Every structure is written in structure tokens, then in C-alpha cells.
């Protein structure tokens, strides 16, 4: 029987089928080919021509390329006689062709690329995040900002200024990134194979990132404005809701999108740090990248500084509002260091009262809470310059955790609530030093008269520290020398000397300090000066008043008037009022009573409520010491005996008119007002 199978890929035709069937089977080496390869090659002697290796490669390529099932390659039986030389087009793939095909597969064009270096991956991440960031900026500037400005210009739902305040300088930020930064990054990444670096690009454009400071500083205010106008304007709310529903917003709010620029510079900083870590040590981009990182850090620091400055000014303004916005205190260059409640130790009553301290970089404000809070929470009682201030711990068993603050203007004995609180106050100023009681001789080294002394507490002494006479509540009361702080009697302190820490104004001092400060042995014109009966008797209850002395109340013509004893009591049921008690001008005797157990026991001739009045000085053409109380069409004109007395009256009246004067229980102990009268 003849074999009718024909191999179209055979290089030589089969010469004799019988001869083929008689070929020894060992010559075909079937073990070298698998079943698939055997099916692809006919059983001819010419199968031995290809080498074993070539047959294997052809087999692998056929498997790799997923050829048809091998049985489909077998030709159906042919009844024709096989051709001696089959046409070339009908022949199968040669081993040479298969080898060439495999070489192409193994070449670099068919294999996967080598993995990118780590620094390139980070550079690509920077580019991709920058593209997404520019899209977010486009949304803020070209969609939200543009459409809100269009709404503001077309109607009255929201002012244009509010829209501009909300978005700050977002337009400048968007243009910088869209027109400069992003195109530069894209161009550099396209040329990465020839120029693998980004440090020089960032270094060139990083200085412009400082423009973020304005946006970051305005961010909190912008969010607050959005909340306010969301509730205030329905068209504003509807427009924002409509934009937020769009696909480009990705279901995120306007506030969320506005947060992106705030977070962008820290993102640059993190990416650039990673980029530098992944750079090879010999990379030509290392120097530029490190320099760029420094500039990015500077821009971030600039933004953080803008935030800190904004918070500092905001906190400072709130403090100024609590203090009543006094002109001599409001200063944007000040820095609040510490604030808090404190107990003031009374040198008069040997007890404590609640006060409040504000410590700035240049001053310490000693404040009292206002009873009548009209526009302010505290009233500044004393302002002490930080320059030259000293702090000392007081070893006081009765008042633990107490310390002395000694400044040029004032010395205060204060008590903290705990040792930790006392240490905190001392730490912010200077190290504590031992506290000791200084005599006038020792005070020379402390600049007597140039620094407010530490006042000796009344309870610590029972007799005058000069003449050694015992004190009593009627004939020998306690007074303090404003120069050395000693407790002395009226006779030993009936002297006045200018003190530098008080603006060179005359103050009550003891005889020893008077001689030291003025160089005079005896005060001039001291003899023959006597006080009137009303003034002397009122002295015993002067501690119940904020201010009291003789004044003259002029009539409407300004030529004549009434002389009397004027008092601003602390605890009058009518509030802060000015009371006039008539006196005989010649004898200084009261017209009705000669004994004044208390101010309430004396019927005032005139009562003037001070709240709401303005205190003014009339034109300087009059040589007398004039001042006025003015309210609407009502004007009162007063004449004081001295310019100093006039200024003191004006000051206390201004405070009373604002409701700031000290009421009952606020310890007018630091200023013994009657002691300071002429």
C-alpha cells in the first residue's frame, strides 16, 4: 500500500514511499521531538535534515505564537502523484525563518523596558500632582471666583469686595502654575533621557512661591466670610451649591478646594526631600536640588510666618479691646508674652484682692476688672516699663508664693496661686533675687526717686519709722514716703519733692528723703500754713472717696462762684457722682455740721452724676487753673488751687465719666488721695 501523505515543508521530494517505509526507525530520533513537532513533520527520510536544535526552536516558536492545532497541518490524502519539485509558495516555514523570528522576539524591542530609576519616578509624581493641582486652581479661579464675581456685579446679593477677600490672590497663583511652573516641568520630563534633572527648574521658580503667604494669611478670614454670607445671602448659597454639584468638583466643598493651596508648599517640600534621597551621589542634579529645597523651605517658612503674624495681631487686637483701646497702649509692634489673674497684697489692710496682669515685651499692665463694663473688660491701673524691672521672691509666711515686682513707675507685692504659677511669672522676666528691706542710705544704689520703692506694710509697724511716735486712727495716721516706702506719720511726711519715676511731679516724702533729693534742710514757706476745719475733719474719712479737695464752682458768667469741698465717693448709692459741700470762704468752716463721721452723714449742696460727661480745658487766655464738665447744653466750670490739683481732678473725672473709676472694695490704697493734697 502506498503512503499518500506529503510534507509541503520538505526540502526534497520523497523519492519512493516504499523506500521511506523501510527506513530504520532509529534514524528519525523521535525522542528528540515531542508529539506536536512530530505531527507537524511527515514521516520522511528528509526529516533528518534539520538538526535537533533547530527542530526544538521551531517547536518552541510554534507553541509561543499559538499556531493552529497540529493535526490541522496534516494534508488530506491526495490521489495525485506527488510532484517532483513542489512550488516554492506552497512550502512551510523554514528553520532559518523560525530562528530569525525568535531572534526578533528576544531583541530589546520585544522585551519589557528596564525599570525607571527611583528619582525619575518621584519627578513624574511631582509632574502628575502638579497637573492635578493646576486643575484645582482652575476650578477655584476660573469657575468659583469668576462666577461669584459675575453674580456680585449683576446683583446686590454679595459685594465684590467680599468675593475678592474670599479668594485673595488666587488668580496670581493660578497663572504662575498654569503658565510657568507646569510647562517647565513638562518640558523637562520630556527631555529626561538627555537631561535627567528638575532641581534647576524648581530653583528658578521657587522664589515666586512666597506669594502664598498672602493667601495663607487670609485663609481663616476667607472661610469665616464664606460661612457668614452662606447664611446671609441665598443667591450666594445657591450658586456655590450649583458649582459643587458639577462633576469637576468631585462632590467636594468650596472650603475643601480652597485648602489645596495651603497644603501645596509642604507637599513640594516632601517630594523634593524624597527626590534628593534617591539621587545617586554623583548625580549632576544634586547641588541644584538641594538649593531648591532650601528655597522651598524658605517659602514654607514665609507662609508659616505669615500665619503666625496674623495670629499675633489678632490676639493683640483682642487684648486691646479688653483693655478699652487706650491710645497709649495700642501698638501693633507689641508682643503679648503672658497674661493671667494675680492676687495683689494690700500694704494697708494686709489682705489680698483679685487683679489681672498683662505682660508685653515692653511693659507690664496692672489691671482691675471693671464693675461697670462699658466697652472694656479691664481698666489699666498701672503701667510699668519692663526696662529696669526687677522681680524678687518674698519670704513671707503669711502670704506664700508671693513676689515683688519693682519697676521705675511702681512696686507691687503680688501673690500667685501656686509655686508653679509664681515661677512661671518670674521665669518670663528674669531670675529671682533675694528680697530685702532697703533703707534710704541703701536706696542710693537703687536710685532713690528714680524707681518706685517697695512700700512697707502698715501691719508690720506700730510707730512712725522716723520719729518713733506710736500711730493711732485719730491724731497720728499712717502715711507712706513715696521715695523710700517707709511708714511715717503726717508730721514726718509733710514734705514734697519731685520724683523722676513719677514724671518729676511733687510727691509726699519723709524729711530724710526730702533733704537727700532737694538738698534743702527745711521746706520753704512751711511755717504758718494751716488747713481748714472741714478739710481736717474730712481727712479722717477721705479713704472713703476717690478724690476730694477744695474747688471753686464758677457761675455762668465765669466771674463769681461758690467755693466748697468737692468729693467723689466710692460707694454712693447714686453711682459715680460729684458732691459739693458748702464751706465759708473766710473760715473754711462748714455751714451746717462741724463733725463728719462719714460722707453720707453730710447733706450735699449739689450732686452731679458724672457718667457721660466730657472733661475739657477752656481756652488758655485765663491764668486761673480752669477745667469744665460738659454734657449736651450743661457746662460746669471749676477752678483748682494748683495746676497739679487740676490735672488730678480732670483725670479722675474722665475715668468716672467712662465708668472706669474704682468702686467699693477695689482698694484705693496705692494712692492716698488726701495725703497728696496741697
C-alpha positions as MATLAB code, in Angstrom:
seq = 'XXXXXXXXXXXXXXXXXXXXXXXXXXXXXXXXXXXXXXXXXXXXXXXXXXXXXXXXXXXXXXXXXXXXXXXXXXXXXXXXXXXXXXXXXXXXXXXXXXXXXXXXXXXXXXXXXXXXXXXXXXXXXXXXXXXXXXXXXXXXXXXXXXXXXXXXXXXXXXXXXXXXXXXXXXXXXXXXXXXXXXXXXXXXXXXXXXXXXXXXXXXXXXXXXXXXXXXXXXXXXXXXXXXXXXXXXXXXXXXXXXXXXXXXXXXXXXXXXXXXXXXXXXXXXXXXXXXXXXXXXXXXXXXXXXXXXXXXXXXXXXXXXXXXXXXXXXXXXXXXXXXXXXXXXXXXXXXXXXXXXXXXXXXXXXXXXXXXXXXXXXXXXXXXXXXXXXXXXXXXXXXXXXXXXXXXXXXXXXXXXXXXXXXXXXXXXXXXXXXXXXXXXXXXXXXXXXXXXXXXXXXXXXXXXXXXXXXXXXXXXXXXXXXXXXXXXXXXXXXXXXXXXXXXXXXXXXXXXXXXXXXXXXXXXXXXXXXXXXXXXXXXXXXXXXXXXXXXXXXXXXXXXXXXXXXXXXXXXXXXXXXXXXXXXXXXXXXXXXXXXXXXXXXXXXXXXXXXXXXXXXXXXXXXXXXXXXXXXXXXXXXXXXXXXXXXXXXXXXXXXXXXXXXXXXXXXXXXXXXXXXXXXXXXXXXXXXXXXX';
ca = [
       0.000    0.000    0.000;
       1.339    3.399   -0.931;
       1.794    6.247    1.510;
      -0.161    9.262    0.370;
       0.981   11.898    2.895;
       3.043   14.741    1.573;
       5.144   17.247    3.511;
       4.871   20.646    1.889;
       7.799   21.921    4.022;
      10.212   19.163    2.861;
      13.306   20.481    1.128;
      13.478   17.373   -1.082;
      10.590   15.343   -2.509;
      10.005   11.840   -1.368;
      11.643    9.523   -3.874;
       9.851    6.281   -3.018;
       7.176    5.587   -0.470;
       8.293    2.041   -0.098;
      11.772    3.063    0.440;
      10.553    5.506    3.075;
       8.725    2.778    4.930;
      11.826    0.692    5.010;
      13.958    3.367    6.682;
      15.308    2.266   10.031;
      13.333    3.928   12.848;
      16.495    4.780   14.709;
      17.447    7.369   12.143;
      14.422    9.554   12.899;
      15.356   10.016   16.563;
      11.767   10.535   17.722;
      12.797   11.103   21.296;
      14.183   14.475   20.288;
      10.739   15.789   19.252;
       7.526   15.995   21.198;
       4.176   14.891   19.857;
       3.334   18.326   18.482;
       6.537   18.586   16.460;
       6.116   15.024   15.164;
       2.670   15.807   13.879;
       3.947   18.899   12.075;
       6.687   16.919   10.199;
       5.763   13.995    7.811;
       7.374   10.607    8.154;
      10.093   11.026    5.522;
      13.757   10.449    5.438;
      14.259   14.151    4.884;
      13.109   14.850    8.459;
      16.624   14.009    9.461;
      17.980   17.012    7.616;
      17.147   19.669   10.215;
      19.280   19.416   13.252;
      17.797   18.532   16.623;
      18.381   22.075   17.966;
      16.642   23.710   15.019;
      13.695   21.412   15.387;
      13.387   22.309   19.048;
      13.450   26.053   18.310;
      10.798   25.674   15.664;
       8.667   23.726   18.112;
       9.015   26.404   20.821;
       8.170   29.208   18.413;
       5.075   27.367   17.227;
       3.941   26.944   20.801;
       4.748   30.565   21.644;
       2.859   32.010   18.677;
      -0.215   29.839   19.271;
      -0.406   28.153   15.831;
      -3.331   26.031   14.799;
      -3.782   22.584   16.227;
      -1.019   20.384   14.813;
      -3.480   17.885   13.343;
      -4.819   20.638   11.082;
      -1.401   20.851    9.473;
      -1.717   17.308    8.076;
      -2.799   17.463    4.474;
      -5.771   15.327    3.395;
      -4.977   12.286    1.226;
      -4.122   13.195   -2.325;
      -4.799   10.871   -5.235;
      -2.414   12.690   -7.500;
       1.127   11.628   -7.850;
       3.480   13.838   -5.799;
       5.274   16.486   -7.777;
       8.938   16.182   -8.273;
       9.573   19.836   -7.271;
       6.705   21.493   -5.384;
       6.188   25.220   -5.989;
       8.132   27.483   -3.645;
       4.984   29.321   -2.430;
       3.457   26.171   -1.059;
       6.401   25.325    1.172;
       6.136   25.787    5.044;
       8.294   27.918    7.379;
      11.927   27.039    7.206;
      14.107   26.602   10.254;
      16.049   29.676    9.213;
      12.835   31.729    9.177;
      11.838   30.454   12.590;
      15.264   31.271   14.021;
      15.016   34.786   12.660;
      11.555   35.174   14.172;
      12.833   34.042   17.577;
      15.747   36.480   17.435;
      13.290   39.302   16.901;
      11.283   38.207   19.920;
      14.418   38.090   22.017;
      15.514   41.540   20.885;
      15.034   44.650   23.113;
      12.053   45.822   21.081;
      10.018   42.821   22.148;
      11.163   42.680   25.766;
       9.869   44.939   28.599;
      11.844   48.141   29.268;
      14.284   48.380   32.141;
      12.571   49.878   35.292;
      12.879   53.676   35.667;
      15.255   54.968   38.333;
      13.644   55.989   41.617;
      14.422   59.690   41.165;
      12.547   59.717   37.853;
       9.504   58.122   39.479;
       9.436   60.897   42.074;
       9.881   63.529   39.351;
       6.931   62.002   37.482;
       4.866   62.067   40.671;
       5.690   65.755   41.022;
       4.542   66.377   37.452;
       1.330   64.382   37.856;
       0.376   66.071   41.132;
       1.187   69.443   39.574;
      -1.204   68.745   36.702;
      -3.965   67.821   39.156;
      -3.167   70.886   41.256;
      -3.427   73.239   38.264;
      -6.853   71.744   37.521;
      -7.889   72.529   41.086;
      -6.586   76.097   40.776;
      -8.514   76.469   37.514;
     -11.660   75.420   39.357;
     -11.089   77.997   42.094;
     -10.118   80.904   39.850;
     -11.956   80.364   36.575;
     -15.126   78.793   37.978;
     -15.833   79.750   41.595;
     -14.195   83.171   41.585;
     -15.316   84.163   38.092;
     -18.942   83.144   38.545;
     -19.206   84.726   42.002;
     -17.753   87.985   40.662;
     -20.267   87.873   37.825;
     -23.061   87.408   40.363;
     -21.718   90.256   42.511;
     -21.581   92.657   39.549;
     -25.010   91.748   38.227;
     -26.914   91.964   41.501;
     -26.702   93.007   45.128;
     -26.562   89.562   46.675;
     -22.904   89.925   47.699;
     -20.402   92.813   47.457;
     -17.464   92.488   45.065;
     -15.034   93.298   47.872;
     -16.247   90.262   49.820;
     -15.634   87.950   46.856;
     -12.131   89.380   46.398;
     -11.397   88.936   50.100;
     -12.536   85.309   49.966;
     -10.243   84.338   47.087;
      -7.373   86.699   47.900;
      -4.594   86.355   45.268;
      -5.736   83.001   43.856;
      -5.632   84.400   40.291;
      -1.913   85.162   40.556;
      -1.209   81.713   41.988;
      -3.157   80.026   39.191;
      -1.398   81.968   36.427;
       2.031   81.216   37.885;
       1.434   77.466   37.991;
      -0.504   77.164   34.722;
       1.735   79.387   32.590;
       5.168   78.858   34.127;
       5.718   76.073   36.630;
       3.730   73.271   34.976;
       5.035   73.932   31.405;
       8.614   73.971   32.666;
       8.151   70.638   34.437;
       6.509   69.072   31.387;
       9.291   70.181   29.077;
      11.959   68.856   31.426;
      10.305   65.445   31.810;
      10.040   65.115   28.015;
      13.816   65.616   27.805;
      14.610   63.391   30.776;
      16.630   60.878   28.776;
      19.077   63.586   27.676;
      18.839   65.882   30.716;
      17.688   63.967   33.846;
      17.241   66.805   36.333;
      14.499   69.045   37.828;
      16.409   70.883   40.572;
      17.317   73.818   38.322;
      13.675   74.302   37.245;
      12.390   74.407   40.825;
      15.284   76.603   41.916;
      14.458   79.152   39.222;
      10.753   79.405   40.090;
      10.762   78.775   43.869;
      11.058   82.496   44.869;
       7.598   83.093   43.398;
       6.110   80.669   45.936;
       6.331   83.405   48.563;
       3.138   84.789   47.072;
       1.402   82.012   49.024;
       1.986   83.999   52.226;
      -0.869   86.380   51.427;
      -3.269   83.547   50.571;
      -2.404   81.516   53.668;
      -2.669   84.556   55.919;
      -6.137   85.294   54.545;
      -7.411   81.693   54.647;
      -9.143   81.733   58.054;
     -10.819   85.042   57.257;
     -11.952   83.662   53.894;
     -13.572   80.608   55.488;
     -15.296   82.866   58.004;
     -16.664   85.065   55.187;
     -17.985   82.027   53.335;
     -19.848   80.889   56.455;
     -21.232   84.371   57.103;
     -22.502   85.010   53.564;
     -23.774   81.452   53.227;
     -26.285   82.270   55.962;
     -26.777   85.871   54.852;
     -27.262   85.599   51.075;
     -29.433   82.958   49.416;
     -28.123   83.640   45.848;
     -24.563   83.226   47.159;
     -25.506   79.895   48.730;
     -27.372   78.642   45.649;
     -24.520   79.484   43.273;
     -21.931   77.667   45.388;
     -24.206   74.621   45.741;
     -24.734   74.571   41.979;
     -20.981   74.604   41.271;
     -20.300   71.952   43.929;
     -22.755   69.590   42.205;
     -20.734   69.640   38.994;
     -18.543   66.673   38.093;
     -15.379   68.771   38.185;
     -15.864   69.360   41.920;
     -15.844   65.621   42.707;
     -18.503   66.095   45.419;
     -16.173   68.313   47.467;
     -16.999   71.685   49.041;
     -15.524   75.070   48.178;
     -13.695   75.118   51.513;
     -12.057   71.776   50.703;
     -10.785   73.047   47.359;
      -9.520   76.263   48.938;
      -7.409   74.214   51.321;
      -5.306   72.848   48.424;
      -3.024   75.920   48.062;
      -2.411   75.937   51.816;
      -1.112   72.358   51.637;
       0.812   72.652   48.356;
       4.155   74.056   49.549;
       4.579   71.372   52.265;
       3.848   68.827   49.507;
       6.666   70.252   47.370;
       8.999   70.036   50.338;
       8.246   66.344   50.978;
       8.596   65.338   47.318;
      11.866   67.191   46.913;
      13.303   65.572   50.042;
      12.456   62.129   48.658;
      13.937   63.081   45.297;
      17.253   64.108   46.873;
      17.414   60.909   48.937;
      17.037   58.803   45.794;
      19.618   60.705   43.737;
      22.931   58.922   43.181;
      25.836   60.625   44.945;
      27.416   61.588   41.618;
      24.184   62.989   40.137;
      24.665   66.389   38.457;
      21.273   67.466   39.823;
      22.179   67.058   43.497;
      23.504   70.591   44.019;
      20.547   72.296   42.301;
      18.028   70.046   44.042;
      19.467   70.797   47.480;
      19.458   74.524   46.708;
      15.859   74.268   45.511;
      14.895   72.503   48.743;
      16.335   75.393   50.748;
      14.251   77.842   48.735;
      11.113   75.732   49.156;
      11.764   75.639   52.886;
      12.145   79.420   52.877;
       8.803   79.788   51.091;
       7.132   77.446   53.603;
       8.694   79.404   56.438;
       7.416   82.604   54.869;
       3.875   81.192   54.803;
       4.148   79.968   58.390;
       5.472   83.361   59.449;
       2.502   84.997   57.757;
       0.142   82.755   59.712;
       1.967   83.430   62.971;
       1.944   87.188   62.346;
      -1.758   87.109   61.567;
      -2.495   85.187   64.779;
      -0.269   87.533   66.797;
      -2.043   90.652   65.530;
      -5.448   89.045   66.048;
      -4.638   88.098   69.647;
      -3.106   91.516   70.273;
      -6.179   93.294   68.979;
      -8.448   91.187   71.202;
      -6.317   92.122   74.225;
      -6.502   95.812   73.307;
     -10.284   95.546   73.078;
     -10.407   94.025   76.560;
      -8.350   96.980   77.787;
     -10.548   99.620   76.204;
      -8.284  100.532   73.247;
      -6.380  103.207   75.144;
      -4.207  105.259   72.796;
      -1.010  104.972   74.812;
      -1.261  101.150   74.839;
      -2.378  100.199   71.320;
       0.752   99.403   69.343;
       0.920   96.666   66.658;
       4.625   96.145   67.341;
       3.937   94.927   70.889;
       4.102   91.250   71.723;
       1.949   89.674   74.428;
       4.118   87.330   76.491;
       1.839   86.282   79.337;
      -1.450   87.210   80.974;
      -3.405   85.939   83.921;
      -5.061   86.666   87.270;
      -2.977   87.553   90.292;
      -3.572   88.495   93.927;
      -2.462   91.965   94.993;
      -1.211   92.133   98.595;
      -2.566   95.222  100.333;
       0.027   97.098  102.330;
      -2.825   98.944  104.080;
      -5.228   96.164  105.143;
      -2.832   93.218  104.991;
      -5.132   91.188  102.735;
      -5.316   90.342   99.050;
      -7.600   91.262   96.180;
      -8.032   89.839   92.684;
      -6.199   91.738   89.929;
      -5.024   90.912   86.421;
      -1.646   91.193   84.689;
      -0.774   91.629   81.017;
       2.942   91.242   80.327;
       4.140   92.601   76.984;
       7.640   92.763   75.584;
       7.981   96.378   76.735;
       5.538   96.879   79.613;
       3.599   95.237   82.416;
      -0.028   96.315   82.760;
      -1.527   96.008   86.237;
      -5.309   95.932   85.741;
      -8.502   95.697   87.741;
     -11.734   94.111   86.485;
     -14.330   96.757   85.726;
     -17.546   96.690   87.719;
     -19.379   98.632   85.030;
     -18.105   97.035   81.820;
     -18.747   99.700   79.202;
     -16.718   98.678   76.151;
     -13.864   97.087   78.090;
     -13.277   94.204   80.469;
     -10.366   95.681   82.445;
      -9.087   99.062   83.451;
      -5.362   99.676   83.407;
      -4.356  100.748   86.906;
      -0.601  100.903   86.444;
       1.761  100.678   83.520;
       5.284   99.584   84.464;
       8.121   99.629   81.950;
       9.885   96.301   81.506;
      13.204   98.074   81.102;
      14.880   98.092   84.518;
      12.170   95.908   86.093;
      13.242   93.545   88.866;
      11.470   90.560   90.350;
      12.153   89.216   93.833;
      10.748   86.316   95.791;
       9.196   87.371   99.109;
       9.870   85.056  102.039;
       6.503   85.698  103.609;
       4.886   83.030  105.798;
       1.523   84.794  105.823;
       1.424   85.118  102.017;
       3.080   82.079  100.380;
       4.035   82.138   96.705;
       4.415   85.919   96.828;
       6.886   88.040   94.907;
       7.779   91.676   94.406;
       7.703   93.407   91.030;
       9.824   96.527   91.242;
       9.704   98.906   88.305;
      10.548  102.518   87.729;
       6.909  103.597   87.954;
       5.645  101.269   90.667;
       6.485   98.406   93.024;
       3.848   95.743   93.604;
       3.635   92.851   96.052;
       1.827   90.011   94.319;
       0.729   86.524   95.304;
       0.346   83.585   92.922;
      -1.981   80.662   93.465;
       0.858   78.130   93.481;
       4.618   77.823   93.433;
       4.488   76.785   89.781;
       2.494   79.867   88.830;
       4.897   82.154   90.689;
       7.878   80.524   88.976;
       6.203   80.970   85.596;
       5.785   84.724   86.139;
       9.362   85.064   87.372;
      10.763   82.974   84.518;
       9.296   85.174   81.818;
      11.047   88.197   83.253;
      14.304   87.318   84.968;
      15.860   85.179   87.657;
      14.661   85.829   91.186;
      16.997   87.533   93.690;
      16.757   87.644   97.481;
      14.364   90.291   98.761;
      15.447   92.675  101.483;
      14.136   95.869  103.046;
      16.278   98.780  101.900;
      16.986  101.853  103.978;
      17.297  105.318  102.331;
      21.082  105.014  102.541;
      20.955  101.672  100.736;
      18.428  103.114   98.323;
      21.054  105.443   96.867;
      22.362  102.466   94.953;
      18.790  101.791   93.809;
      18.488  105.354   92.502;
      16.272  106.984   95.103;
      13.452  108.859   93.380;
      14.145  107.211   90.028;
      12.482  103.903   90.896;
       9.246  103.272   92.761;
      10.081  101.839   96.196;
       8.642   98.804   97.926;
       6.123  100.111  100.423;
       6.319   98.742  103.955;
       3.021   97.182  105.017;
       1.083   99.045  107.684;
       0.649   95.962  109.832;
       4.390   95.491  110.161;
       4.905   98.748  112.085;
       3.155  100.292  115.097;
       5.086  103.576  115.239;
       6.487  106.122  112.829;
       9.694  104.821  111.296;
      11.228  108.333  111.658;
      10.102  109.916  114.931;
       9.145  106.591  116.610;
       5.819  108.027  117.812;
       3.023  105.424  118.029;
       0.242  105.530  115.451;
      -3.487  105.945  116.190;
      -6.536  106.329  113.970;
      -7.369  109.895  115.131;
      -4.296  112.034  115.677;
      -1.447  110.094  114.120;
      -2.328  108.201  110.960;
      -0.033  106.152  108.791;
       1.401  107.562  105.573;
       3.998  106.320  103.134;
       7.040  108.097  101.824;
       6.864  107.874   98.039;
      10.653  107.869   97.796;
      11.738  105.178  100.272;
       8.432  103.404  101.075;
       8.685  103.850  104.872;
       5.550  104.142  107.031;
       5.655  107.580  108.665;
       3.325  109.962  110.426;
       1.838  113.112  108.880;
       4.339  115.407  110.588;
       7.345  113.437  109.379;
       5.976  113.210  105.821;
       4.715  116.759  105.358;
       7.254  117.430  102.614;
       7.144  117.305   98.833;
       9.881  116.546   96.367;
       9.841  115.845   92.626;
      10.298  112.138   91.843;
      11.697  111.126   88.486;
       9.745  107.864   88.279;
       6.514  109.893   88.545;
       7.354  112.378   85.825;
       9.095  114.775   88.268;
       5.772  115.593   89.877;
       5.920  116.590   93.582;
       5.172  113.652   95.881;
       4.846  113.187   99.637;
       8.226  112.232  101.083;
       9.767  111.963  104.527;
      12.199  114.597  105.814;
      15.300  112.453  105.243;
      14.363  111.769  101.598;
      13.412  115.414  101.100;
      16.864  116.567  102.186;
      18.544  113.899  100.046;
      16.518  114.696   96.919;
      16.390  118.511   97.122;
      19.438  119.423   99.170;
      17.292  121.740  101.359;
      17.490  121.490  105.110;
      13.906  122.740  105.643;
      10.998  123.119  103.245;
      10.389  126.674  102.086;
       7.336  128.607  103.325;
       6.302  125.750  105.566;
       5.530  127.814  108.641;
       2.112  129.406  109.056;
       0.347  127.039  106.705;
      -2.760  125.572  108.324;
      -5.613  123.553  106.971;
      -9.281  124.477  107.454;
     -11.609  122.676  109.837;
     -13.652  120.977  107.102;
     -10.518  119.693  105.372;
      -9.023  118.386  108.612;
     -12.168  116.622  109.704;
     -12.777  115.222  106.250;
      -9.301  113.764  106.343;
     -10.449  111.072  108.730;
     -12.895  109.702  106.186;
     -11.033  110.592  102.982;
     -10.300  106.915  102.470;
     -13.983  106.520  101.529;
     -13.588  108.813   98.480;
     -11.904  108.587   95.113;
     -10.966  112.279   95.201;
     -11.675  115.239   97.474;
     -10.403  118.813   97.862;
     -11.478  122.426   97.775;
     -12.611  123.756   94.390;
     -14.467  126.809   93.190;
     -17.560  126.353   91.019;
     -17.961  129.395   88.732;
     -21.259  130.856   87.638;
     -22.330  131.135   84.017;
     -20.518  134.437   83.572;
     -17.282  132.926   84.864;
     -16.641  135.846   87.237;
     -18.020  134.629   90.550;
     -18.915  131.342   92.088;
     -19.177  129.031   95.066;
     -16.232  127.636   96.946;
     -16.733  124.286   98.568;
     -15.421  120.868   99.443;
     -15.877  118.557   96.453;
     -15.932  114.785   96.873;
     -16.351  111.774   94.547;
     -17.416  108.997   96.971;
     -16.702  105.364   96.291;
     -19.960  103.822   97.424;
     -22.610  106.460   96.797;
     -25.981  104.778   96.041;
     -26.417  107.085   93.039;
     -23.223  105.818   91.443;
     -20.214  107.943   90.484;
     -21.248  111.479   91.400;
     -19.536  114.726   92.310;
     -20.781  116.091   95.644;
     -20.404  119.734   96.686;
     -20.314  120.524  100.438;
     -20.523  124.248  101.055;
     -17.969  125.995  103.263;
     -17.459  129.559  104.454;
     -14.791  131.053  102.249;
     -13.269  133.026  105.071;
     -13.191  130.449  107.833;
     -13.255  127.174  105.866;
     -15.967  126.036  108.282;
     -18.977  124.024  107.137;
     -22.232  125.889  107.179;
     -24.174  123.172  108.957;
     -22.009  120.497  110.564;
     -18.585  120.573  112.165;
     -18.219  116.815  112.728;
     -18.140  114.480  109.730;
     -18.343  110.849  110.863;
     -18.938  109.806  107.233;
     -19.650  111.425  103.903;
     -23.191  110.045  103.901;
     -23.908  111.990  107.109;
     -23.309  115.314  105.346;
     -26.076  116.630  103.138;
     -24.529  117.718   99.860;
     -25.474  121.102   98.464;
     -25.093  119.907   94.848;
     -24.905  116.421   93.293;
     -23.618  115.965   89.720;
     -23.805  112.452   88.158;
     -20.559  112.103   86.225;
     -21.373  109.247   83.852;
     -21.482  110.526   80.272;
     -19.820  113.904   80.904;
     -16.799  115.154   78.987;
     -13.887  116.834   80.753;
     -12.341  119.764   78.880;
      -9.936  122.611   79.360;
     -11.209  126.103   78.429;
      -9.056  128.457   76.322;
      -5.707  129.297   77.915;
      -6.356  133.029   77.974;
      -7.465  132.759   81.626;
      -4.481  132.457   84.010;
      -6.535  130.504   86.543;
      -6.457  126.707   86.720;
      -9.799  126.089   84.987;
     -11.462  122.908   83.777;
     -15.005  122.035   82.727;
     -17.600  119.252   82.832;
     -19.664  119.326   79.620;
     -22.731  117.329   78.608;
     -25.181  118.469   75.960;
     -26.042  122.080   76.915;
     -24.923  121.755   80.531;
     -21.461  123.072   81.473;
     -19.807  123.303   84.897;
     -16.600  125.314   85.242;
     -14.224  124.705   88.167;
     -11.135  126.473   89.473;
      -8.418  124.479   91.232;
      -5.793  125.953   93.529;
      -2.851  124.487   91.584;
      -2.197  123.076   88.138;
      -1.322  119.704   89.666;
      -4.625  119.530   91.536;
      -6.457  120.481   88.348;
      -4.824  117.653   86.376;
      -5.660  115.121   89.069;
      -9.299  116.191   89.122;
      -9.513  116.008   85.333;
      -8.051  112.519   85.285;
     -10.355  111.073   87.930;
     -13.400  112.788   86.387;
     -12.596  111.341   82.949;
     -12.391  107.879   84.468;
     -15.634  108.368   86.368;
     -17.401  109.677   83.268;
     -16.456  106.469   81.439;
     -17.490  104.303   84.367;
     -13.875  103.224   84.964;
     -13.268  104.608   88.425;
     -12.691  102.210   91.320;
     -15.770  101.360   93.340;
     -16.124   99.896   96.794;
     -13.691   97.101   97.553;
     -11.188   97.999   94.827;
      -8.601   99.329   97.275;
      -7.609  102.858   96.525;
      -4.725  102.068   98.784;
      -1.881  102.789   96.410;
      -2.848  106.428   96.166;
      -3.725  108.070   99.439;
      -5.592  110.894   97.703;
      -5.978  113.163  100.724;
      -2.350  112.721  101.669;
      -1.347  114.208   98.342;
      -3.380  117.391   98.652;
      -1.571  120.639   98.851;
];
